Amino acid sequence: MSHRPILAETMTPEGVRVVLFEGTWVGHVLDRQRGHPELEGHLDVVLVAVSAPDHRERDPRPAREPFSRSTLVLADG
């Protein structure tokens, strides 16, 4: 796993650990030009949406190889 500082983490309903790196939140998500600055102040809501979404739909794309990682990285960009 990375040595970058983790800002937050949660689990999906399936029990997969999801991490959000501090640099990703500040440098990508909150970027005023290319990110999603409207999410500033709403990190708690983002984490709830990952851990307990109101609605989920099955991916219509054909299944790929089985996903075996136990940790996902949220918006690593």
PQR file with spaces between the fields and no chain letter, atoms N, CA, C, O and H, PARSE charges and radii, in Angstrom:
ATOM       1  N    MET     1       0.842   -1.181    0.000 -0.4000 1.5000
ATOM       2  CA   MET     1       0.000    0.000    0.000 -0.0000 2.0000
ATOM       3  C    MET     1       0.878    1.232    0.000  0.5500 1.7000
ATOM       4  O    MET     1       2.056    1.163    0.352 -0.5500 1.4000
ATOM       5  N    SER     2       0.326    2.328   -0.382 -0.4000 1.5000
ATOM       6  CA   SER     2       1.040    3.588   -0.490 -0.0000 2.0000
ATOM       7  C    SER     2       1.416    4.145    0.884  0.5500 1.7000
ATOM       8  O    SER     2       0.790    3.821    1.893 -0.5500 1.4000
ATOM       9  H    SER     2      -0.631    2.384   -0.668  0.4000 1.0000
ATOM      10  N    HIS     3       2.429    4.973    0.901 -0.4000 1.5000
ATOM      11  CA   HIS     3       2.829    5.658    2.127 -0.0000 2.0000
ATOM      12  C    HIS     3       2.272    7.073    2.170  0.5500 1.7000
ATOM      13  O    HIS     3       2.652    7.864    3.034 -0.5500 1.4000
ATOM      14  H    HIS     3       2.937    5.236    0.081  0.4000 1.0000
ATOM      15  N    ARG     4       1.382    7.395    1.253 -0.4000 1.5000
ATOM      16  CA   ARG     4       0.765    8.724    1.247 -0.0000 2.0000
ATOM      17  C    ARG     4      -0.215    8.835    2.407  0.5500 1.7000
ATOM      18  O    ARG     4      -0.847    7.847    2.783 -0.5500 1.4000
ATOM      19  H    ARG     4       1.074    6.753    0.551  0.4000 1.0000
ATOM      20  N    PRO     5      -0.345   10.030    2.978 -0.5600 1.5000
ATOM      21  CA   PRO     5      -1.279   10.191    4.095  0.2800 2.0000
ATOM      22  C    PRO     5      -2.727    9.913    3.679  0.5500 1.7000
ATOM      23  O    PRO     5      -3.202   10.423    2.664 -0.5500 1.4000
ATOM      24  N    ILE     6      -3.409    9.104    4.473 -0.4000 1.5000
ATOM      25  CA   ILE     6      -4.818    8.793    4.234 -0.0000 2.0000
ATOM      26  C    ILE     6      -5.672    9.815    4.974  0.5500 1.7000
ATOM      27  O    ILE     6      -5.532    9.997    6.184 -0.5500 1.4000
ATOM      28  H    ILE     6      -3.023    8.690    5.297  0.4000 1.0000
ATOM      29  N    LEU     7      -6.556   10.478    4.239 -0.4000 1.5000
ATOM      30  CA   LEU     7      -7.458   11.463    4.825 -0.0000 2.0000
ATOM      31  C    LEU     7      -8.653   10.783    5.468  0.5500 1.7000
ATOM      32  O    LEU     7      -9.086   11.165    6.555 -0.5500 1.4000
ATOM      33  H    LEU     7      -6.669   10.331    3.256  0.4000 1.0000
ATOM      34  N    ALA     8      -9.183    9.771    4.789 -0.4000 1.5000
ATOM      35  CA   ALA     8     -10.381    9.096    5.291 -0.0000 2.0000
ATOM      36  C    ALA     8     -10.443    7.700    4.699  0.5500 1.7000
ATOM      37  O    ALA     8      -9.819    7.408    3.679 -0.5500 1.4000
ATOM      38  H    ALA     8      -8.830    9.460    3.906  0.4000 1.0000
ATOM      39  N    GLU     9     -11.206    6.849    5.356 -0.4000 1.5000
ATOM      40  CA   GLU     9     -11.451    5.523    4.812 -0.0000 2.0000
ATOM      41  C    GLU     9     -12.802    5.023    5.292  0.5500 1.7000
ATOM      42  O    GLU     9     -13.324    5.451    6.321 -0.5500 1.4000
ATOM      43  H    GLU     9     -11.713    7.086    6.185  0.4000 1.0000
ATOM      44  N    THR    10     -13.347    4.103    4.509 -0.4000 1.5000
ATOM      45  CA   THR    10     -14.633    3.498    4.836 -0.0000 2.0000
ATOM      46  C    THR    10     -14.678    2.116    4.201  0.5500 1.7000
ATOM      47  O    THR    10     -13.698    1.671    3.603 -0.5500 1.4000
ATOM      48  H    THR    10     -12.922    3.756    3.673  0.4000 1.0000
ATOM      49  N    MET    11     -15.791    1.452    4.327 -0.4000 1.5000
ATOM      50  CA   MET    11     -15.981    0.132    3.734 -0.0000 2.0000
ATOM      51  C    MET    11     -17.209    0.172    2.831  0.5500 1.7000
ATOM      52  O    MET    11     -18.179    0.874    3.117 -0.5500 1.4000
ATOM      53  H    MET    11     -16.587    1.814    4.812  0.4000 1.0000
ATOM      54  N    THR    12     -17.156   -0.589    1.737 -0.4000 1.5000
ATOM      55  CA   THR    12     -18.327   -0.734    0.886 -0.0000 2.0000
ATOM      56  C    THR    12     -19.287   -1.701    1.572  0.5500 1.7000
ATOM      57  O    THR    12     -18.900   -2.368    2.532 -0.5500 1.4000
ATOM      58  H    THR    12     -16.368   -1.160    1.505  0.4000 1.0000
ATOM      59  N    PRO    13     -20.535   -1.792    1.097 -0.5600 1.5000
ATOM      60  CA   PRO    13     -21.465   -2.773    1.670  0.2800 2.0000
ATOM      61  C    PRO    13     -20.936   -4.209    1.583  0.5500 1.7000
ATOM      62  O    PRO    13     -21.331   -5.062    2.378 -0.5500 1.4000
ATOM      63  N    GLU    14     -20.044   -4.482    0.623 -0.4000 1.5000
ATOM      64  CA   GLU    14     -19.471   -5.821    0.484 -0.0000 2.0000
ATOM      65  C    GLU    14     -18.266   -6.031    1.398  0.5500 1.7000
ATOM      66  O    GLU    14     -17.702   -7.124    1.444 -0.5500 1.4000
ATOM      67  H    GLU    14     -19.722   -3.789   -0.023  0.4000 1.0000
ATOM      68  N    GLY    15     -17.874   -4.984    2.124 -0.4000 1.5000
ATOM      69  CA   GLY    15     -16.752   -5.106    3.047 -0.0000 2.0000
ATOM      70  C    GLY    15     -15.395   -4.778    2.461  0.5500 1.7000
ATOM      71  O    GLY    15     -14.371   -5.111    3.057 -0.5500 1.4000
ATOM      72  H    GLY    15     -18.333   -4.096    2.086  0.4000 1.0000
ATOM      73  N    VAL    16     -15.365   -4.128    1.298 -0.4000 1.5000
ATOM      74  CA   VAL    16     -14.102   -3.732    0.682 -0.0000 2.0000
ATOM      75  C    VAL    16     -13.680   -2.387    1.278  0.5500 1.7000
ATOM      76  O    VAL    16     -14.465   -1.440    1.310 -0.5500 1.4000
ATOM      77  H    VAL    16     -16.197   -3.857    0.814  0.4000 1.0000
ATOM      78  N    ARG    17     -12.443   -2.314    1.745 -0.4000 1.5000
ATOM      79  CA   ARG    17     -11.906   -1.080    2.314 -0.0000 2.0000
ATOM      80  C    ARG    17     -11.658   -0.087    1.183  0.5500 1.7000
ATOM      81  O    ARG    17     -11.062   -0.435    0.164 -0.5500 1.4000
ATOM      82  H    ARG    17     -11.805   -3.083    1.719  0.4000 1.0000
ATOM      83  N    VAL    18     -12.119    1.160    1.368 -0.4000 1.5000
ATOM      84  CA   VAL    18     -11.928    2.233    0.396 -0.0000 2.0000
ATOM      85  C    VAL    18     -11.182    3.358    1.101  0.5500 1.7000
ATOM      86  O    VAL    18     -11.604    3.823    2.159 -0.5500 1.4000
ATOM      87  H    VAL    18     -12.603    1.442    2.197  0.4000 1.0000
ATOM      88  N    VAL    19     -10.069    3.794    0.509 -0.4000 1.5000
ATOM      89  CA   VAL    19      -9.282    4.865    1.115 -0.0000 2.0000
ATOM      90  C    VAL    19      -9.289    6.105    0.228  0.5500 1.7000
ATOM      91  O    VAL    19      -9.364    6.014   -0.997 -0.5500 1.4000
ATOM      92  H    VAL    19      -9.726    3.415   -0.351  0.4000 1.0000
ATOM      93  N    LEU    20      -9.211    7.252    0.870 -0.4000 1.5000
ATOM      94  CA   LEU    20      -9.107    8.537    0.182 -0.0000 2.0000
ATOM      95  C    LEU    20      -7.847    9.205    0.691  0.5500 1.7000
ATOM      96  O    LEU    20      -7.747    9.536    1.872 -0.5500 1.4000
ATOM      97  H    LEU    20      -9.150    7.326    1.865  0.4000 1.0000
ATOM      98  N    PHE    21      -6.883    9.404   -0.199 -0.4000 1.5000
ATOM      99  CA   PHE    21      -5.642   10.045    0.185 -0.0000 2.0000
ATOM     100  C    PHE    21      -5.833   11.549    0.330  0.5500 1.7000
ATOM     101  O    PHE    21      -6.605   12.163   -0.406 -0.5500 1.4000
ATOM     102  H    PHE    21      -6.964    9.135   -1.159  0.4000 1.0000
ATOM     103  N    GLU    22      -5.128   12.124    1.278 -0.4000 1.5000
ATOM     104  CA   GLU    22      -5.203   13.565    1.519 -0.0000 2.0000
ATOM     105  C    GLU    22      -4.871   14.356    0.250  0.5500 1.7000
ATOM     106  O    GLU    22      -5.575   15.307   -0.091 -0.5500 1.4000
ATOM     107  H    GLU    22      -4.501   11.624    1.876  0.4000 1.0000
ATOM     108  N    GLY    23      -3.809   13.967   -0.441 -0.4000 1.5000
ATOM     109  CA   GLY    23      -3.410   14.668   -1.658 -0.0000 2.0000
ATOM     110  C    GLY    23      -4.443   14.579   -2.764  0.5500 1.7000
ATOM     111  O    GLY    23      -4.584   15.511   -3.556 -0.5500 1.4000
ATOM     112  H    GLY    23      -3.238   13.195   -0.164  0.4000 1.0000
ATOM     113  N    THR    24      -5.161   13.483   -2.830 -0.4000 1.5000
ATOM     114  CA   THR    24      -6.214   13.322   -3.832 -0.0000 2.0000
ATOM     115  C    THR    24      -7.373   14.255   -3.533  0.5500 1.7000
ATOM     116  O    THR    24      -7.899   14.905   -4.436 -0.5500 1.4000
ATOM     117  H    THR    24      -5.047   12.726   -2.187  0.4000 1.0000
ATOM     118  N    TRP    25      -7.772   14.325   -2.273 -0.4000 1.5000
ATOM     119  CA   TRP    25      -8.890   15.201   -1.894 -0.0000 2.0000
ATOM     120  C    TRP    25      -8.546   16.662   -2.163  0.5500 1.7000
ATOM     121  O    TRP    25      -9.332   17.391   -2.769 -0.5500 1.4000
ATOM     122  H    TRP    25      -7.345   13.797   -1.539  0.4000 1.0000
ATOM     123  N    VAL    26      -7.379   17.082   -1.714 -0.4000 1.5000
ATOM     124  CA   VAL    26      -6.977   18.489   -1.849 -0.0000 2.0000
ATOM     125  C    VAL    26      -6.575   18.818   -3.283  0.5500 1.7000
ATOM     126  O    VAL    26      -7.012   19.828   -3.835 -0.5500 1.4000
ATOM     127  H    VAL    26      -6.740   16.490   -1.222  0.4000 1.0000
ATOM     128  N    GLY    27      -5.742   17.968   -3.890 -0.4000 1.5000
ATOM     129  CA   GLY    27      -5.185   18.282   -5.199 -0.0000 2.0000
ATOM     130  C    GLY    27      -6.051   17.921   -6.384  0.5500 1.7000
ATOM     131  O    GLY    27      -5.841   18.442   -7.480 -0.5500 1.4000
ATOM     132  H    GLY    27      -5.387   17.148   -3.441  0.4000 1.0000
ATOM     133  N    HIS    28      -7.009   17.052   -6.194 -0.4000 1.5000
ATOM     134  CA   HIS    28      -7.869   16.650   -7.320 -0.0000 2.0000
ATOM     135  C    HIS    28      -9.332   17.021   -7.072  0.5500 1.7000
ATOM     136  O    HIS    28      -9.917   17.790   -7.835 -0.5500 1.4000
ATOM     137  H    HIS    28      -7.179   16.629   -5.304  0.4000 1.0000
ATOM     138  N    VAL    29      -9.911   16.484   -6.021 -0.4000 1.5000
ATOM     139  CA   VAL    29     -11.338   16.693   -5.782 -0.0000 2.0000
ATOM     140  C    VAL    29     -11.639   18.174   -5.548  0.5500 1.7000
ATOM     141  O    VAL    29     -12.600   18.698   -6.111 -0.5500 1.4000
ATOM     142  H    VAL    29      -9.435   15.859   -5.402  0.4000 1.0000
ATOM     143  N    LEU    30     -10.847   18.850   -4.736 -0.4000 1.5000
ATOM     144  CA   LEU    30     -11.139   20.250   -4.420 -0.0000 2.0000
ATOM     145  C    LEU    30     -10.536   21.240   -5.411  0.5500 1.7000
ATOM     146  O    LEU    30     -10.667   22.448   -5.215 -0.5500 1.4000
ATOM     147  H    LEU    30     -10.067   18.425   -4.278  0.4000 1.0000
ATOM     148  N    ASP    31      -9.882   20.768   -6.462 -0.4000 1.5000
ATOM     149  CA   ASP    31      -9.302   21.646   -7.472 -0.0000 2.0000
ATOM     150  C    ASP    31     -10.407   22.498   -8.102  0.5500 1.7000
ATOM     151  O    ASP    31     -11.378   21.960   -8.634 -0.5500 1.4000
ATOM     152  H    ASP    31      -9.774   19.787   -6.621  0.4000 1.0000
ATOM     153  N    ARG    32     -10.263   23.796   -8.043 -0.4000 1.5000
ATOM     154  CA   ARG    32     -11.302   24.733   -8.506 -0.0000 2.0000
ATOM     155  C    ARG    32     -11.513   24.691  -10.017  0.5500 1.7000
ATOM     156  O    ARG    32     -12.605   25.012  -10.489 -0.5500 1.4000
ATOM     157  H    ARG    32      -9.474   24.233   -7.611  0.4000 1.0000
ATOM     158  N    GLN    33     -10.501   24.307  -10.782 -0.4000 1.5000
ATOM     159  CA   GLN    33     -10.604   24.308  -12.238 -0.0000 2.0000
ATOM     160  C    GLN    33     -11.062   22.968  -12.807  0.5500 1.7000
ATOM     161  O    GLN    33     -11.914   22.932  -13.694 -0.5500 1.4000
ATOM     162  H    GLN    33      -9.615   24.047  -10.399  0.4000 1.0000
ATOM     163  N    ARG    34     -10.503   21.864  -12.304 -0.4000 1.5000
ATOM     164  CA   ARG    34     -10.767   20.556  -12.900 -0.0000 2.0000
ATOM     165  C    ARG    34     -11.403   19.555  -11.961  0.5500 1.7000
ATOM     166  O    ARG    34     -11.710   18.435  -12.370 -0.5500 1.4000
ATOM     167  H    ARG    34      -9.811   21.893  -11.583  0.4000 1.0000
ATOM     168  N    GLY    35     -11.603   19.928  -10.729 -0.4000 1.5000
ATOM     169  CA   GLY    35     -12.104   18.973   -9.752 -0.0000 2.0000
ATOM     170  C    GLY    35     -13.578   19.136   -9.466  0.5500 1.7000
ATOM     171  O    GLY    35     -14.386   19.420  -10.351 -0.5500 1.4000
ATOM     172  H    GLY    35     -11.353   20.837  -10.397  0.4000 1.0000
ATOM     173  N    HIS    36     -13.900   18.948   -8.210 -0.4000 1.5000
ATOM     174  CA   HIS    36     -15.286   19.019   -7.754 -0.0000 2.0000
ATOM     175  C    HIS    36     -15.345   19.862   -6.480  0.5500 1.7000
ATOM     176  O    HIS    36     -15.654   19.349   -5.405 -0.5500 1.4000
ATOM     177  H    HIS    36     -13.244   18.718   -7.491  0.4000 1.0000
ATOM     178  N    PRO    37     -15.048   21.158   -6.606 -0.5600 1.5000
ATOM     179  CA   PRO    37     -14.984   22.004   -5.411  0.2800 2.0000
ATOM     180  C    PRO    37     -16.306   22.098   -4.660  0.5500 1.7000
ATOM     181  O    PRO    37     -16.331   22.502   -3.498 -0.5500 1.4000
ATOM     182  N    GLU    38     -17.396   21.730   -5.309 -0.4000 1.5000
ATOM     183  CA   GLU    38     -18.695   21.743   -4.633 -0.0000 2.0000
ATOM     184  C    GLU    38     -18.758   20.715   -3.501  0.5500 1.7000
ATOM     185  O    GLU    38     -19.654   20.765   -2.659 -0.5500 1.4000
ATOM     186  H    GLU    38     -17.376   21.401   -6.253  0.4000 1.0000
ATOM     187  N    LEU    39     -17.800   19.781   -3.486 -0.4000 1.5000
ATOM     188  CA   LEU    39     -17.760   18.764   -2.423 -0.0000 2.0000
ATOM     189  C    LEU    39     -17.053   19.247   -1.162  0.5500 1.7000
ATOM     190  O    LEU    39     -17.075   18.563   -0.138 -0.5500 1.4000
ATOM     191  H    LEU    39     -17.071   19.740   -4.170  0.4000 1.0000
ATOM     192  N    GLU    40     -16.427   20.417   -1.230 -0.4000 1.5000
ATOM     193  CA   GLU    40     -15.740   20.941   -0.047 -0.0000 2.0000
ATOM     194  C    GLU    40     -16.733   21.034    1.116  0.5500 1.7000
ATOM     195  O    GLU    40     -17.836   21.557    0.960 -0.5500 1.4000
ATOM     196  H    GLU    40     -16.410   20.972   -2.061  0.4000 1.0000
ATOM     197  N    GLY    41     -16.344   20.538    2.242 -0.4000 1.5000
ATOM     198  CA   GLY    41     -17.218   20.537    3.407 -0.0000 2.0000
ATOM     199  C    GLY    41     -18.175   19.364    3.458  0.5500 1.7000
ATOM     200  O    GLY    41     -19.010   19.284    4.360 -0.5500 1.4000
ATOM     201  H    GLY    41     -15.448   20.113    2.369  0.4000 1.0000
ATOM     202  N    HIS    42     -18.066   18.445    2.494 -0.4000 1.5000
ATOM     203  CA   HIS    42     -19.003   17.323    2.421 -0.0000 2.0000
ATOM     204  C    HIS    42     -18.308   15.963    2.405  0.5500 1.7000
ATOM     205  O    HIS    42     -18.867   14.992    1.894 -0.5500 1.4000
ATOM     206  H    HIS    42     -17.388   18.511    1.762  0.4000 1.0000
ATOM     207  N    LEU    43     -17.117   15.881    2.948 -0.4000 1.5000
ATOM     208  CA   LEU    43     -16.400   14.613    2.978 -0.0000 2.0000
ATOM     209  C    LEU    43     -17.216   13.541    3.692  0.5500 1.7000
ATOM     210  O    LEU    43     -17.239   12.386    3.266 -0.5500 1.4000
ATOM     211  H    LEU    43     -16.663   16.670    3.363  0.4000 1.0000
ATOM     212  N    ASP    44     -17.876   13.919    4.766 -0.4000 1.5000
ATOM     213  CA   ASP    44     -18.684   12.943    5.510 -0.0000 2.0000
ATOM     214  C    ASP    44     -19.788   12.350    4.645  0.5500 1.7000
ATOM     215  O    ASP    44     -20.081   11.159    4.753 -0.5500 1.4000
ATOM     216  H    ASP    44     -17.856   14.857    5.112  0.4000 1.0000
ATOM     217  N    VAL    45     -20.399   13.152    3.799 -0.4000 1.5000
ATOM     218  CA   VAL    45     -21.472   12.680    2.914 -0.0000 2.0000
ATOM     219  C    VAL    45     -20.906   11.747    1.837  0.5500 1.7000
ATOM     220  O    VAL    45     -21.538   10.753    1.480 -0.5500 1.4000
ATOM     221  H    VAL    45     -20.161   14.119    3.711  0.4000 1.0000
ATOM     222  N    VAL    46     -19.726   12.067    1.328 -0.4000 1.5000
ATOM     223  CA   VAL    46     -19.081   11.208    0.329 -0.0000 2.0000
ATOM     224  C    VAL    46     -18.817    9.829    0.925  0.5500 1.7000
ATOM     225  O    VAL    46     -19.071    8.811    0.280 -0.5500 1.4000
ATOM     226  H    VAL    46     -19.212   12.875    1.618  0.4000 1.0000
ATOM     227  N    LEU    47     -18.310    9.797    2.147 -0.4000 1.5000
ATOM     228  CA   LEU    47     -18.011    8.519    2.789 -0.0000 2.0000
ATOM     229  C    LEU    47     -19.274    7.703    3.050  0.5500 1.7000
ATOM     230  O    LEU    47     -19.266    6.482    2.897 -0.5500 1.4000
ATOM     231  H    LEU    47     -18.104   10.623    2.670  0.4000 1.0000
ATOM     232  N    VAL    48     -20.350    8.366    3.439 -0.4000 1.5000
ATOM     233  CA   VAL    48     -21.617    7.669    3.645 -0.0000 2.0000
ATOM     234  C    VAL    48     -22.129    7.108    2.317  0.5500 1.7000
ATOM     235  O    VAL    48     -22.654    5.996    2.274 -0.5500 1.4000
ATOM     236  H    VAL    48     -20.356    9.359    3.563  0.4000 1.0000
ATOM     237  N    ALA    49     -21.977    7.874    1.236 -0.4000 1.5000
ATOM     238  CA   ALA    49     -22.436    7.406   -0.077 -0.0000 2.0000
ATOM     239  C    ALA    49     -21.694    6.138   -0.508  0.5500 1.7000
ATOM     240  O    ALA    49     -22.271    5.276   -1.171 -0.5500 1.4000
ATOM     241  H    ALA    49     -21.551    8.778    1.271  0.4000 1.0000
ATOM     242  N    VAL    50     -20.428    6.027   -0.135 -0.4000 1.5000
ATOM     243  CA   VAL    50     -19.654    4.828   -0.471 -0.0000 2.0000
ATOM     244  C    VAL    50     -20.062    3.661    0.419  0.5500 1.7000
ATOM     245  O    VAL    50     -20.231    2.541   -0.063 -0.5500 1.4000
ATOM     246  H    VAL    50     -19.960    6.727    0.404  0.4000 1.0000
ATOM     247  N    SER    51     -20.220    3.914    1.708 -0.4000 1.5000
ATOM     248  CA   SER    51     -20.474    2.828    2.652 -0.0000 2.0000
ATOM     249  C    SER    51     -21.934    2.389    2.710  0.5500 1.7000
ATOM     250  O    SER    51     -22.222    1.225    2.988 -0.5500 1.4000
ATOM     251  H    SER    51     -20.083    4.824    2.100  0.4000 1.0000
ATOM     252  N    ALA    52     -22.852    3.314    2.450 -0.4000 1.5000
ATOM     253  CA   ALA    52     -24.283    2.984    2.526 -0.0000 2.0000
ATOM     254  C    ALA    52     -25.044    3.761    1.459  0.5500 1.7000
ATOM     255  O    ALA    52     -25.806    4.673    1.779 -0.5500 1.4000
ATOM     256  H    ALA    52     -22.618    4.260    2.225  0.4000 1.0000
ATOM     257  N    PRO    53     -24.843    3.404    0.190 -0.5600 1.5000
ATOM     258  CA   PRO    53     -25.497    4.154   -0.890  0.2800 2.0000
ATOM     259  C    PRO    53     -27.014    3.998   -0.860  0.5500 1.7000
ATOM     260  O    PRO    53     -27.542    2.957   -0.471 -0.5500 1.4000
ATOM     261  N    ASP    54     -27.699    5.056   -1.279 -0.4000 1.5000
ATOM     262  CA   ASP    54     -29.159    5.021   -1.370 -0.0000 2.0000
ATOM     263  C    ASP    54     -29.625    4.108   -2.501  0.5500 1.7000
ATOM     264  O    ASP    54     -30.679    3.478   -2.410 -0.5500 1.4000
ATOM     265  H    ASP    54     -27.270    5.902   -1.595  0.4000 1.0000
ATOM     266  N    HIS    55     -28.831    4.044   -3.561 -0.4000 1.5000
ATOM     267  CA   HIS    55     -29.231    3.298   -4.749 -0.0000 2.0000
ATOM     268  C    HIS    55     -27.976    2.773   -5.439  0.5500 1.7000
ATOM     269  O    HIS    55     -26.959    3.462   -5.511 -0.5500 1.4000
ATOM     270  H    HIS    55     -27.975    4.556   -3.635  0.4000 1.0000
ATOM     271  N    ARG    56     -28.061    1.561   -5.939 -0.4000 1.5000
ATOM     272  CA   ARG    56     -26.965    0.977   -6.716 -0.0000 2.0000
ATOM     273  C    ARG    56     -27.556    0.233   -7.893  0.5500 1.7000
ATOM     274  O    ARG    56     -28.626   -0.367   -7.790 -0.5500 1.4000
ATOM     275  H    ARG    56     -28.887    1.001   -5.881  0.4000 1.0000
ATOM     276  N    GLU    57     -26.851    0.277   -9.016 -0.4000 1.5000
ATOM     277  CA   GLU    57     -27.281   -0.452  -10.201 -0.0000 2.0000
ATOM     278  C    GLU    57     -26.181   -1.402  -10.637  0.5500 1.7000
ATOM     279  O    GLU    57     -24.993   -1.125  -10.467 -0.5500 1.4000
ATOM     280  H    GLU    57     -25.982    0.765   -9.100  0.4000 1.0000
ATOM     281  N    ARG    58     -26.588   -2.499  -11.188 -0.4000 1.5000
ATOM     282  CA   ARG    58     -25.632   -3.480  -11.702 -0.0000 2.0000
ATOM     283  C    ARG    58     -24.924   -2.869  -12.906  0.5500 1.7000
ATOM     284  O    ARG    58     -25.545   -2.177  -13.712 -0.5500 1.4000
ATOM     285  H    ARG    58     -27.552   -2.724  -11.325  0.4000 1.0000
ATOM     286  N    ASP    59     -23.630   -3.123  -13.024 -0.4000 1.5000
ATOM     287  CA   ASP    59     -22.849   -2.635  -14.148 -0.0000 2.0000
ATOM     288  C    ASP    59     -23.273   -3.398  -15.400  0.5500 1.7000
ATOM     289  O    ASP    59     -23.160   -4.623  -15.427 -0.5500 1.4000
ATOM     290  H    ASP    59     -23.125   -3.685  -12.369  0.4000 1.0000
ATOM     291  N    PRO    60     -23.759   -2.711  -16.440 -0.5600 1.5000
ATOM     292  CA   PRO    60     -24.241   -3.408  -17.639  0.2800 2.0000
ATOM     293  C    PRO    60     -23.117   -3.945  -18.524  0.5500 1.7000
ATOM     294  O    PRO    60     -23.371   -4.740  -19.429 -0.5500 1.4000
ATOM     295  N    ARG    61     -21.888   -3.523  -18.275 -0.4000 1.5000
ATOM     296  CA   ARG    61     -20.771   -4.003  -19.101 -0.0000 2.0000
ATOM     297  C    ARG    61     -20.483   -5.469  -18.794  0.5500 1.7000
ATOM     298  O    ARG    61     -20.736   -5.940  -17.685 -0.5500 1.4000
ATOM     299  H    ARG    61     -21.682   -2.877  -17.541  0.4000 1.0000
ATOM     300  N    PRO    62     -19.953   -6.187  -19.781 -0.5600 1.5000
ATOM     301  CA   PRO    62     -19.599   -7.590  -19.533  0.2800 2.0000
ATOM     302  C    PRO    62     -18.597   -7.694  -18.381  0.5500 1.7000
ATOM     303  O    PRO    62     -17.733   -6.835  -18.208 -0.5500 1.4000
ATOM     304  N    ALA    63     -18.732   -8.743  -17.619 -0.4000 1.5000
ATOM     305  CA   ALA    63     -17.838   -8.947  -16.477 -0.0000 2.0000
ATOM     306  C    ALA    63     -16.410   -9.137  -16.966  0.5500 1.7000
ATOM     307  O    ALA    63     -16.150   -9.804  -17.968 -0.5500 1.4000
ATOM     308  H    ALA    63     -19.434   -9.441  -17.760  0.4000 1.0000
ATOM     309  N    ARG    64     -15.503   -8.530  -16.227 -0.4000 1.5000
ATOM     310  CA   ARG    64     -14.086   -8.704  -16.506 -0.0000 2.0000
ATOM     311  C    ARG    64     -13.549   -9.760  -15.550  0.5500 1.7000
ATOM     312  O    ARG    64     -14.306  -10.441  -14.858 -0.5500 1.4000
ATOM     313  H    ARG    64     -15.715   -7.988  -15.414  0.4000 1.0000
ATOM     314  N    GLU    65     -12.238   -9.878  -15.528 -0.4000 1.5000
ATOM     315  CA   GLU    65     -11.654  -10.847  -14.606 -0.0000 2.0000
ATOM     316  C    GLU    65     -12.079  -10.507  -13.178  0.5500 1.7000
ATOM     317  O    GLU    65     -12.306   -9.337  -12.873 -0.5500 1.4000
ATOM     318  H    GLU    65     -11.623   -9.324  -16.090  0.4000 1.0000
ATOM     319  N    PRO    66     -12.188  -11.477  -12.322 -0.5600 1.5000
ATOM     320  CA   PRO    66     -12.624  -11.223  -10.942  0.2800 2.0000
ATOM     321  C    PRO    66     -11.723  -10.213  -10.248  0.5500 1.7000
ATOM     322  O    PRO    66     -10.500  -10.252  -10.382 -0.5500 1.4000
ATOM     323  N    PHE    67     -12.333   -9.335   -9.523 -0.4000 1.5000
ATOM     324  CA   PHE    67     -11.607   -8.298   -8.795 -0.0000 2.0000
ATOM     325  C    PHE    67     -11.221   -8.849   -7.436  0.5500 1.7000
ATOM     326  O    PHE    67     -12.085   -9.219   -6.642 -0.5500 1.4000
ATOM     327  H    PHE    67     -13.327   -9.303   -9.413  0.4000 1.0000
ATOM     328  N    SER    68      -9.930   -8.902   -7.168 -0.4000 1.5000
ATOM     329  CA   SER    68      -9.498   -9.559   -5.937 -0.0000 2.0000
ATOM     330  C    SER    68      -8.818   -8.623   -4.942  0.5500 1.7000
ATOM     331  O    SER    68      -8.453   -9.056   -3.849 -0.5500 1.4000
ATOM     332  H    SER    68      -9.228   -8.601   -7.813  0.4000 1.0000
ATOM     333  N    ARG    69      -8.641   -7.348   -5.295 -0.4000 1.5000
ATOM     334  CA   ARG    69      -8.010   -6.441   -4.332 -0.0000 2.0000
ATOM     335  C    ARG    69      -8.938   -6.219   -3.158  0.5500 1.7000
ATOM     336  O    ARG    69     -10.157   -6.169   -3.322 -0.5500 1.4000
ATOM     337  H    ARG    69      -8.939   -6.996   -6.182  0.4000 1.0000
ATOM     338  N    SER    70      -8.371   -6.086   -1.988 -0.4000 1.5000
ATOM     339  CA   SER    70      -9.190   -5.875   -0.797 -0.0000 2.0000
ATOM     340  C    SER    70      -9.291   -4.400   -0.428  0.5500 1.7000
ATOM     341  O    SER    70     -10.000   -4.047    0.514 -0.5500 1.4000
ATOM     342  H    SER    70      -7.381   -6.127   -1.855  0.4000 1.0000
ATOM     343  N    THR    71      -8.587   -3.532   -1.161 -0.4000 1.5000
ATOM     344  CA   THR    71      -8.647   -2.098   -0.900 -0.0000 2.0000
ATOM     345  C    THR    71      -8.831   -1.363   -2.218  0.5500 1.7000
ATOM     346  O    THR    71      -8.122   -1.619   -3.191 -0.5500 1.4000
ATOM     347  H    THR    71      -8.011   -3.819   -1.926  0.4000 1.0000
ATOM     348  N    LEU    72      -9.790   -0.447   -2.238 -0.4000 1.5000
ATOM     349  CA   LEU    72      -9.985    0.430   -3.387 -0.0000 2.0000
ATOM     350  C    LEU    72      -9.500    1.810   -3.016  0.5500 1.7000
ATOM     351  O    LEU    72      -9.525    2.191   -1.846 -0.5500 1.4000
ATOM     352  H    LEU    72     -10.366   -0.239   -1.447  0.4000 1.0000
ATOM     353  N    VAL    73      -9.061    2.558   -4.006 -0.4000 1.5000
ATOM     354  CA   VAL    73      -8.624    3.934   -3.794 -0.0000 2.0000
ATOM     355  C    VAL    73      -9.678    4.836   -4.385  0.5500 1.7000
ATOM     356  O    VAL    73      -9.980    4.749   -5.575 -0.5500 1.4000
ATOM     357  H    VAL    73      -9.041    2.249   -4.957  0.4000 1.0000
ATOM     358  N    LEU    74     -10.239    5.702   -3.566 -0.4000 1.5000
ATOM     359  CA   LEU    74     -11.294    6.607   -3.987 -0.0000 2.0000
ATOM     360  C    LEU    74     -10.707    7.810   -4.692  0.5500 1.7000
ATOM     361  O    LEU    74      -9.956    8.577   -4.090 -0.5500 1.4000
ATOM     362  H    LEU    74      -9.993    5.774   -2.599  0.4000 1.0000
ATOM     363  N    ALA    75     -11.042    7.985   -5.969 -0.4000 1.5000
ATOM     364  CA   ALA    75     -10.658    9.154   -6.763 -0.0000 2.0000
ATOM     365  C    ALA    75      -9.170    9.406   -6.745  0.5500 1.7000
ATOM     366  O    ALA    75      -8.741   10.529   -6.480 -0.5500 1.4000
ATOM     367  H    ALA    75     -11.652    7.362   -6.458  0.4000 1.0000
ATOM     368  N    ASP    76      -8.372    8.394   -7.019 -0.4000 1.5000
ATOM     369  CA   ASP    76      -6.931    8.570   -7.038 -0.0000 2.0000
ATOM     370  C    ASP    76      -6.525    9.182   -8.362  0.5500 1.7000
ATOM     371  O    ASP    76      -6.365    8.476   -9.358 -0.5500 1.4000
ATOM     372  H    ASP    76      -8.721    7.482   -7.234  0.4000 1.0000
ATOM     373  N    GLY    77      -6.360   10.484   -8.375 -0.4000 1.5000
ATOM     374  CA   GLY    77      -6.038   11.142   -9.623 -0.0000 2.0000
ATOM     375  C    GLY    77      -5.030   12.208   -9.511  0.5500 1.7000
ATOM     376  O    GLY    77      -4.681   12.834  -10.511 -0.5500 1.4000
ATOM     377  H    GLY    77      -6.490   11.058   -7.567  0.4000 1.0000
